[in-house]
Amino acid sequence: MPTTRESVLAALHARLQPLAALTLRDEVLPERIPAAGLIILAMANQASRR
């Protein structure tokens, strides 16, 4: 069963898909950012960012 955080991120990702900007989940920053923009949704907690 997905956590609340995972459920929210999945719903947000689905809602952002129709935008012109490229929307990714848990991906690293690409070398080039598309002209239309880029949105990366990450499920990292503060401890893993250090």
Secondary structure by P-SEA (a helix, b strand, c coil): cccaaaaaaaaaaaaaccccccccccccccccccccbbbbbbcccccccc
